[in-house]
Amino acid sequence: MKVRSDTITLDELDWSILRLLQSNANLTYAKMGRQLNVAHSTIYERIKRMDEQGVIKKYTVTVDLARIGRRPVTAIMTVFADPKETEKVAKKLAEMKETVEVDTSLSEELLIIAKVVAEDQEKLHEFIAQKVVPLQGVLRIRTSIVTKKFKEGEFPIEFLK
Amino acid sequence: MITFKSAQRILRRLPRENAFYFFTSIGNYTGASADSLEEFVKKILEVNVKSLEFHLYRGDLQKWIEGTLEDKALSDEIKVLQQSKPLGDELRDNLYLIVSKHYEKLKKSSF
């Protein structure tokens, strides 16, 4: 693994480790070592380095909320904002605990697209009406409530190889 | 009887976070807002009538007028309107009549 200015170059083994971790971050070094035909100490060293260099941002858990009897609301919120304020609005949205993802997108106009979660529809509306709409620069908002989720995941590592 | 002081209070301009924001359904903000009763009267004629229906039947108009503008009398009048279940232009016309009449009364009392 070489460091070039602020970007990091990964070798074949690094990519293989990332692929395994992305499918299951709970795999032991020994298991990964066996699957990749290298010593578990090598796996440990590589992961430690990728952790330290910020290649691996975090290890997380995906909870099946339905299994614990919770049915929260997820919505895709599109915010049309004054172009001069879009960046500021997006940063403020990113600080709110109700947003799980915030992006800007340029199609015909600059938009903010955010994935929002709330306990129920009333709480979702309350959040948008009281916290999002009053932000300086917000012009209008379109919100679509997710009715069924077919897939959720991270950017597939193999697309980058 | 509306006193000079209470009329002035009700007619005050509100800070941005206390304005009324018009939605057409959960999370769908139209871009229209009112930060005073005067502005609210104007917006009744301008906004999508679906927005008036959405807020009337959720009780948002009544809640904002009573809780934020602190005008219980107007809020009670709107509650009575809600009971007659108006829709579309009938709702817009009746709501405008009630609110604009009340607004004119307040304006006279505030001088």
Boltz contact constraints between the chains, C-beta under 6 A:
constraints:
  - contact:
      token1: [A, 121]
      token2: [B, 26]
      max_distance: 6.0
  - contact:
      token1: [A, 125]
      token2: [B, 26]
      max_distance: 6.0
  - contact:
      token1: [A, 125]
      token2: [B, 27]
      max_distance: 6.0
  - contact:
      token1: [A, 128]
      token2: [B, 27]
      max_distance: 6.0
  - contact:
      token1: [A, 129]
      token2: [B, 21]
      max_distance: 6.0
  - contact:
      token1: [A, 133]
      token2: [B, 21]
      max_distance: 6.0
  - contact:
      token1: [A, 133]
      token2: [B, 29]
      max_distance: 6.0
  - contact:
      token1: [A, 134]
      token2: [B, 16]
      max_distance: 6.0
  - contact:
      token1: [A, 134]
      token2: [B, 17]
      max_distance: 6.0
  - contact:
      token1: [A, 139]
      token2: [B, 31]
      max_distance: 6.0
  - contact:
      token1: [A, 140]
      token2: [B, 29]
      max_distance: 6.0
  - contact:
      token1: [A, 140]
      token2: [B, 31]
      max_distance: 6.0
  - contact:
      token1: [A, 141]
      token2: [B, 29]
      max_distance: 6.0
  - contact:
      token1: [A, 142]
      token2: [B, 28]
      max_distance: 6.0
  - contact:
      token1: [A, 143]
      token2: [B, 27]
      max_distance: 6.0
  - contact:
      token1: [A, 143]
      token2: [B, 28]
      max_distance: 6.0
